[in-house]
Amino acid sequence: MMKNPHTEISFDQPAQLNFQDFSDNNYSYSPASDPLQYNQQNNEPQPSERKSVFSLGFYQDLFDVNTEEVINRIKWSMIPNPNLNYLQNFIKNKPDLYGPFWICVTLVFTIAVSGNVAEYLQTAAARNYHWKYDFHAVTAAGTVIFSYAWIVPVVLWIILQWYGSDQFKLNLLELLCVYGYCLSVFVPLSILWVIPISWIQWTLVALGAVTSGTVLITSIYSAFTPKLYPLLAVALVLHILLAASFILYFFHVHGSPPIIPVIPVHEVVSARITNSTPASH
């Protein structure tokens, strides 16, 4: 410090800056710490207030999905991947009924319309066959598709609640969601089934049943105990029978329709032969 009769100037030391080390020397990479890897713990839903089934908010959550999520769920339901569990990675903790409902509705109309077009192409060669649209195909397709997509998962869920695995419990909404999305592969296939060639139709049936059936079985496999494996086989057989029923009922080549010959109708003129002379008695 320097003193002067007129001024006094003091020089203070500058404040010291302390830097804190935030590095973690114990950090190591693992697949569980990779944000790109699926981590079931990070996907657990946050605790929230339970909503009543009689409230609008309860059903609003079942349709709370965006376009990207629906497209991904549709895409991966057609592509079986042994290293990727469809339920765990795309549906777990956020099942929806928006996609399954519209997939079933779309499939009903594509099956009905394509089935009628296929029947028309099969009967077009018969000149004397009068073709008409079969409106009962919509009712039949709707009954089969919605019964499979909604009743079968409910029956499976009831059985799994009593005899299923205790470590892996399936939610009813998850089952409905998986079954609904696994039907999406049949929408484009139903359009190709219009081709009136039997071996092409059955090849497409096998392709759709194998791909979607593999995704379905691998998704719900963990919930089954060894004694329920026959039930798992039944679920796969029902899926294959559903695909086969589409061809057998709506697209099967039944052969040429009976040809009704056109019989010309001629006017029969009856002539009365009258005698000009009265008959003799």
Buried (B, 14 or more C-beta within 10 A) or exposed (E): EEEEEEEEEEEEEEEEEEEEEEEEEEEEEEEEEEEEEBEEEEEEEEEEEEEEEEEEEEEEBBEEBEEEBBEEBBEBBBEBEEEBBBBBBBBBEBBBBBBBBEBBEBBBBBBBBBBBBBBEBBBEEBEEBEBEEBEEBBEBBBEBBBEBBBEBBEEBBEEBEEEBBEEBEBBBBBBBBBBBBBBBBBBEBBBBBBEBEEEEBBEBBEBBBBBBBBBBBBBBBBBBBEEBEEBBEEBBEEBBEBBBBBBEBBBBBEEEBEEEEEEEEEEEEEEEEEEEEEEEE
